[in-house]
Amino acid sequence: MQAWKDYQTEHKDRFLNELLDLLRIPSVSADSKYKGDVAHCADVVKEHLLNAGCDKAEICPTAGHPIVYGEKIVDPALPTVLVYGHYDVQPADPLELWDSGPFEPVVKEGKIFARGACDDKGQMFMHIKALEVMSKTNSLPCNVKVMIEGEEEVGSDNLGKFLEDNTEKLKADVVLVSDTSMIGMDTPSIESGLRGLSYMEVEVTGPNRDLHSGVYGGAVANPATILCQMIASLHDENNHITIPGFYDKVLELNAAERAALNNAPFDLEEYKRELGVKDVWGEDSYTTLERTGTRPTLDVNGIWGGYMGEGAKTVLPSKANAKISMRLVPNQVSQEISDMFKAHFESIAPDCVSVKITAHHGGEPVVTPTDSPAYIAAAKAIKTTFGKDPIPTRGGGSIPIVALFERTLGLKTVLLGFGLDNDNIHSPNEKFEVFNYNKGIETIPYFHKYFAESFGK
């Protein structure tokens, strides 16, 4: 619609500057020293919702960080879209690898560099600006409810209770999320599935104190060595995960589904060049696209133990630790996988060490239907603004709340993401293309339009 385009063009610079201001707030949910910043960010998001045209917006306290809720009810008889996003961000470490300050956003070569630029402040903020475009031009075609949380990056521990306690408030017809990516701006796509997650922490303990490696080395087990051996045994020579029962419930793709998935544009040589690796790695007999979207994985996210300071210290450490995440696919269940991991890891520990295992957050894998009115509306919106039909893909990441929406609210989710795989989310120099940001604001109103129209048929 021309009114939408004109309003966005007129306010394009302000839309960008407001996002940059939001990115300056270090809303790191994992680190308690940023608690005040997280709360401040929630307040700022609330004000933006009100300025965008919400009839009401509020800060909803939880046992952790607050949830921001707002709504614009045009007519109770119209369909309602529940928009979900998060304002919290990952820690910025390692700081020395950033080319500019993670909370000092810069725009360079058409890219916004800052922590949270893509995940998820930039993508979440597109929805607030799209709501403003529709509200200020008096052309909102449906009701909109917005729920922006502050704990997604630490597992959304308190969101489940919030959903259960507010089912009437959150009553809607579909959930709309932009926290995913596209193949490319010249090859638009919509993710039709996400992997689940099981996140564990392990601690291996040997002697009751750090020891002199010359006096005790060779006679007392080194927990760091034992931990590495145990972790290495979790994959076999074909990079297949060795935990008993791990694959029992994995939903295998048939030949036609695998062929369709691999028809998506993908340049393996460019992929390797962009990552700076000589070759890819993964489960034998599967392509890179299959490995990252439809197969379960097990990865070490961090490992430490012993002396890590400058220079040398000949120490045999008392303890060694690792954080391990497993990405899950339909029909795996995160609690079952966590239990399997714990039982297996304990079983392979030699008597010379003891093992402590802690389960952190998890989430379930999801597949969203590609023949639903909401998915069709999203595809039609992309076709309108990109001039191309989107390709359905499977996302390798996890958004645990998507399965929770279906279980608690009975709602399916549309994953209308505008990020790119090379946006460095969770890494130094996270970025978001200004073009993508503006394209999201342009496209989202069409989703609301086409979704509302589908209810009149």
C-alpha positions in Angstrom: 0.0 0.0 0.0 1.3 3.4 -1.0 0.5 5.0 2.4 2.7 2.4 4.2 5.6 3.0 1.8 5.3 6.8 2.0 5.2 6.7 5.9 8.2 4.4 6.1 10.2 6.5 3.6 9.4 9.7 5.5 10.6 8.2 8.8 13.3 5.9 7.7 16.2 7.8 9.3 14.3 8.0 12.6 13.5 4.3 12.5 17.3 3.5 12.2 18.4 6.0 14.8 15.8 4.6 17.3 17.2 1.1 16.7 20.8 2.4 17.3 19.7 3.9 20.6 18.1 0.6 21.6 21.3 -1.3 20.8 23.3 1.0 23.1 21.6 -0.6 26.1 23.6 -3.6 27.3 20.7 -5.8 28.1 22.7 -9.0 28.8 20.3 -11.3 30.6 23.0 -13.9 31.5 25.1 -11.5 33.7 23.6 -10.2 36.9 25.7 -7.0 36.7 23.5 -5.9 33.8 20.2 -6.4 35.6 19.5 -2.7 35.7 20.3 -2.3 32.0 17.9 -5.2 31.2 15.1 -3.4 33.2 15.9 -0.1 31.5 15.7 -1.8 28.1 12.2 -3.2 29.0 11.1 0.4 29.9 12.3 1.7 26.5 10.6 -1.1 24.6 7.3 -0.3 26.4 7.6 3.4 25.4 8.2 2.4 21.8 5.1 0.2 21.8 3.0 3.1 23.1 4.5 5.5 20.5 3.8 3.0 17.8 0.1 3.1 18.6 -0.6 0.4 21.2 -3.7 1.1 23.2 -1.8 -0.1 26.2 1.6 -1.4 27.1 2.9 -2.7 30.4 5.9 -4.1 32.2 5.1 -7.6 33.5 7.4 -8.7 36.3 8.6 -12.3 36.5 10.9 -14.2 38.9 13.7 -13.1 36.5 13.7 -10.3 33.9 10.5 -8.6 33.0 8.2 -9.2 30.0 6.9 -6.3 28.0 3.3 -6.6 26.7 1.4 -4.3 24.5 -1.7 -4.5 22.3 -3.7 -2.7 19.6 -7.2 -4.0 19.4 -8.9 -2.6 16.2 -12.0 -4.8 16.4 -12.5 -8.0 18.5 -14.2 -9.6 15.5 -11.0 -9.4 13.5 -8.2 -12.0 13.7 -5.4 -11.4 16.2 -1.7 -11.7 15.6 0.6 -12.3 18.6 4.1 -11.0 17.9 6.9 -12.5 19.9 10.5 -11.3 20.3 13.2 -10.7 22.9 15.1 -7.6 24.0 17.8 -9.4 25.9 21.1 -10.2 24.2 24.1 -12.6 24.5 27.2 -11.6 26.4 29.7 -9.7 24.1 32.8 -11.7 25.0 35.4 -12.0 23.8 35.6 -8.2 23.6 39.0 -8.0 22.0 37.6 -9.6 18.8 35.1 -6.8 18.2 36.1 -4.2 15.6 34.0 -1.6 17.5 32.3 -1.5 20.8 29.5 -4.2 21.1 27.2 -1.6 22.6 28.5 1.3 20.6 26.6 0.6 17.3 28.1 1.7 14.1 26.7 1.7 10.5 29.4 0.7 8.0 29.0 -0.4 4.4 25.2 -0.7 4.9 25.5 -2.9 8.0 24.6 -2.2 11.6 27.3 -3.6 13.9 26.4 -4.2 17.6 25.4 -6.9 20.0 21.7 -7.7 19.4 21.7 -6.0 16.0 20.1 -9.1 14.4 19.4 -11.3 17.5 16.9 -10.0 18.3 16.6 -6.3 18.8 16.8 -5.4 15.1 14.3 -8.0 14.1 12.0 -7.4 17.1 12.1 -3.7 16.4 10.9 -4.2 12.8 7.6 -5.3 14.2 7.2 -2.3 16.4 8.0 0.0 13.5 5.7 -2.0 11.2 2.9 -1.5 13.8 3.6 2.2 13.8 3.4 2.3 10.0 0.0 0.6 10.1 -1.3 2.5 13.1 -0.3 6.0 12.0 -1.8 5.5 8.5 -5.0 4.2 10.0 -4.7 0.9 8.1 -4.1 -1.8 10.6 -6.1 -4.8 9.2 -6.2 -6.9 12.3 -5.6 -6.9 16.1 -2.0 -7.0 17.2 -0.6 -8.2 20.6 3.1 -7.9 21.3 5.1 -9.9 23.9 8.8 -9.1 24.1 10.7 -11.0 26.8 14.0 -10.5 28.5 15.2 -14.1 29.1 15.3 -15.8 25.7 19.1 -16.0 25.7 19.0 -17.8 29.1 16.3 -20.3 28.3 13.0 -18.4 28.8 12.7 -20.0 32.3 9.8 -17.7 33.4 7.9 -17.4 30.1 6.0 -20.7 30.5 4.4 -19.6 33.8 3.6 -16.2 32.2 1.8 -18.0 29.4 -0.1 -20.2 31.7 -1.2 -17.3 33.9 -2.2 -15.1 30.9 -3.9 -17.4 28.4 -6.8 -15.0 28.0 -4.7 -11.9 27.6 -2.6 -13.7 25.0 -5.5 -15.2 23.1 -4.7 -14.9 19.4 -5.0 -16.8 16.1 -1.3 -17.1 15.2 2.2 -16.2 16.6 4.5 -14.2 14.4 8.3 -14.4 15.2 11.3 -12.7 13.5 14.3 -14.4 15.2 15.5 -16.5 12.2 17.2 -16.0 8.9 16.8 -16.1 5.2 19.0 -17.7 2.6 19.7 -14.3 1.2 18.0 -11.1 0.2 18.1 -12.2 -3.4 16.8 -15.7 -2.4 14.1 -15.1 0.2 13.0 -18.1 2.4 10.9 -18.9 5.4 12.0 -21.4 8.0 9.4 -24.1 8.5 11.1 -25.9 11.4 13.5 -25.4 14.2 15.7 -27.8 16.2 15.3 -28.3 19.9 18.0 -28.0 22.5 19.4 -29.8 25.5 22.2 -27.9 27.3 24.4 -29.6 29.8 27.4 -28.7 32.0 29.9 -31.3 33.2 32.6 -31.2 35.9 35.3 -33.8 36.2 37.2 -33.9 39.4 40.3 -35.8 40.2 42.6 -35.0 43.2 41.3 -32.8 46.0 43.6 -30.0 45.0 45.8 -28.8 42.1 49.0 -30.8 42.1 52.6 -30.3 40.9 52.7 -31.9 37.5 56.3 -33.1 38.0 55.7 -34.7 41.4 52.3 -36.3 40.6 52.1 -36.4 36.7 51.8 -39.9 35.4 50.6 -41.2 38.7 47.4 -39.3 39.3 44.7 -38.9 36.6 44.6 -35.4 35.0 40.9 -34.4 34.9 41.5 -32.2 31.9 42.9 -35.2 30.0 40.1 -37.5 31.1 37.4 -34.9 30.2 38.9 -34.6 26.7 38.9 -38.4 26.3 35.3 -38.6 27.4 34.2 -35.9 25.1 36.0 -37.4 22.1 34.2 -40.7 22.7 30.8 -39.0 22.2 31.3 -39.2 18.4 32.4 -42.3 16.4 34.6 -42.4 13.3 31.6 -41.4 11.2 30.8 -38.4 13.5 27.8 -40.3 14.7 26.8 -39.5 18.3 27.5 -42.6 20.5 25.0 -42.0 23.3 22.8 -45.2 23.4 19.2 -44.4 22.3 20.1 -40.9 21.0 18.7 -41.5 17.5 15.8 -43.8 18.5 13.1 -41.2 17.9 14.7 -39.1 15.2 12.2 -38.5 12.4 14.1 -39.3 9.2 13.4 -37.4 6.0 12.3 -39.4 3.0 14.1 -39.2 -0.3 11.7 -36.6 -1.7 12.1 -34.4 1.3 15.9 -34.7 1.2 15.9 -33.8 -2.5 13.7 -30.8 -1.9 15.8 -29.5 1.0 19.0 -29.8 -1.1 17.4 -27.9 -4.0 17.8 -24.7 -2.0 20.7 -22.5 -3.4 23.9 -23.4 -1.6 27.5 -22.9 -2.6 29.7 -25.2 -0.5 33.0 -23.6 -1.7 31.7 -20.1 -0.8 30.5 -21.5 2.5 34.0 -22.8 3.4 35.6 -19.5 2.2 33.3 -17.4 4.3 34.1 -19.5 7.4 37.8 -19.7 6.7 37.9 -23.6 6.8 39.4 -26.0 4.3 36.6 -28.5 4.6 33.3 -29.1 6.4 32.7 -31.7 9.1 29.7 -33.7 10.2 27.7 -36.8 10.3 28.6 -39.2 7.4 26.3 -39.5 4.4 24.5 -36.2 5.0 24.9 -32.9 3.2 25.7 -29.6 5.0 22.1 -28.4 4.6 20.8 -31.7 6.1 23.3 -31.6 8.9 22.4 -28.0 9.9 18.7 -28.3 9.7 17.4 -31.9 10.0 20.0 -33.8 11.9 20.7 -33.8 15.7 24.1 -32.6 16.9 26.4 -32.5 20.0 28.9 -29.7 20.4 31.2 -28.4 23.1 30.4 -24.8 23.7 33.2 -24.2 26.2 35.9 -26.1 28.0 38.3 -25.1 30.8 40.5 -26.3 33.6 43.9 -25.8 35.1 46.1 -22.7 34.6 45.0 -20.3 31.9 47.0 -17.2 32.8 50.0 -15.7 31.1 53.2 -17.7 31.0 53.7 -21.2 32.3 52.5 -23.0 35.5 53.2 -26.7 35.7 50.0 -27.7 37.4 47.9 -30.9 37.3 44.4 -29.4 37.8 42.0 -30.7 40.4 39.0 -30.1 38.1 38.0 -29.6 34.4 34.7 -28.4 33.0 32.8 -28.2 29.8 29.5 -26.9 28.5 27.8 -29.2 25.9 24.8 -28.5 23.8 22.7 -30.9 21.8 20.5 -29.8 19.0 17.4 -32.0 18.6 15.1 -32.8 15.7 11.5 -34.1 15.6 10.5 -36.3 17.5 13.3 -36.1 20.1 12.4 -34.9 23.6 14.8 -32.6 25.4 14.3 -34.1 28.9 14.8 -37.6 27.6 18.0 -36.6 25.8 19.3 -34.8 28.9 18.7 -38.0 30.9 20.4 -40.1 28.3 23.4 -37.9 28.2 23.7 -37.9 32.0 23.5 -41.7 32.3 26.0 -42.2 29.4 28.5 -39.6 30.6 28.5 -41.0 34.1 28.9 -44.6 32.7 32.1 -43.7 30.7 33.8 -42.0 33.6 36.8 -44.0 34.9 37.2 -44.7 38.6 40.1 -42.3 38.9 37.7 -39.3 38.6 34.2 -38.3 39.7 31.7 -36.5 37.5 29.0 -33.9 38.2 26.5 -33.1 35.5 24.1 -30.2 35.5 21.3 -29.7 33.1 20.6 -26.2 32.0 17.8 -25.0 29.7 16.3 -27.0 26.9 13.5 -26.8 24.4 11.6 -29.0 21.9 12.0 -29.2 18.1 9.1 -27.9 16.0 7.9 -28.1 12.4 5.4 -25.5 11.2 2.9 -26.3 8.5 3.5 -24.8 5.1 -0.1 -25.1 4.0 -1.7 -23.0 6.8 -3.3 -19.6 6.1 -0.6 -17.9 8.2 2.3 -19.5 6.3 0.6 -18.7 3.0 0.1 -15.1 4.1 3.8 -14.8 5.0 4.8 -16.3 1.6 2.5 -13.9 -0.2 3.9 -10.9 1.8 7.4 -11.9 0.8 6.4 -12.3 -2.8 4.8 -8.8 -2.7 8.0 -7.1 -1.5 10.7 -9.3 -2.9 9.1 -10.2 -6.1 10.0 -13.9 -5.5 8.3 -16.8 -3.9 10.1 -17.8 -0.7 11.8 -21.2 -0.3 10.8 -23.2 2.8 13.9 -24.2 4.8 14.7 -25.8 8.1 16.5 -23.7 10.8 19.4 -25.1 12.7 18.9 -23.0 15.8 16.4 -23.3 18.6 13.6 -21.0 19.9 12.2 -23.1 22.7 9.2 -20.8 23.1 7.7 -21.9 19.8 6.9 -25.4 21.1 5.6 -23.8 24.3 3.2 -21.5 22.4 1.6 -24.6 20.8 1.5 -26.6 24.0 0.2 -23.8 26.2 -1.8 -21.5 23.9 -2.6 -23.9 21.1 -1.1 -21.6 18.5 1.1 -22.3 15.5 4.0 -20.0 14.8 5.2 -18.3 11.6 9.0 -17.8 11.5 9.3 -14.6 9.4 13.0 -13.9 9.8 15.1 -11.3 7.9 18.6 -12.1 9.2 21.4 -13.8 7.3 23.5 -16.8 8.4 26.6 -14.7 8.3 25.2 -12.0 10.7 27.6 -13.3 13.4 24.8 -13.8 16.0 26.3 -14.9 19.4 29.7 -14.0 18.0 31.9 -10.8 17.9 31.0 -8.3 15.2 27.3 -9.2 15.1 25.6 -7.3 12.3 22.3 -6.6 10.6 22.0 -5.2 7.1 20.2 -1.9 7.0 18.5 -3.2 3.8 17.1 -6.2 5.7 15.9 -4.0 8.5 14.0 -1.8 6.2 12.7 -4.7 4.1 11.3 -6.3 7.2 9.4 -3.2 8.1 8.1 -3.1 4.6 7.0 -6.7 4.5 5.4 -7.3 7.9 2.4 -5.1 7.2 1.6 -7.2 4.2 1.6 -10.3 6.4 -1.1 -8.7 8.6 -3.1 -7.7 5.5 -3.0 -11.1 3.9 -3.6 -13.0 7.1 -6.7 -10.9 7.9 -8.0 -11.4 4.4 -7.7 -15.2 4.8 -10.3 -15.0 7.6 -12.8 -13.4 5.2 -12.8 -16.4 2.9 
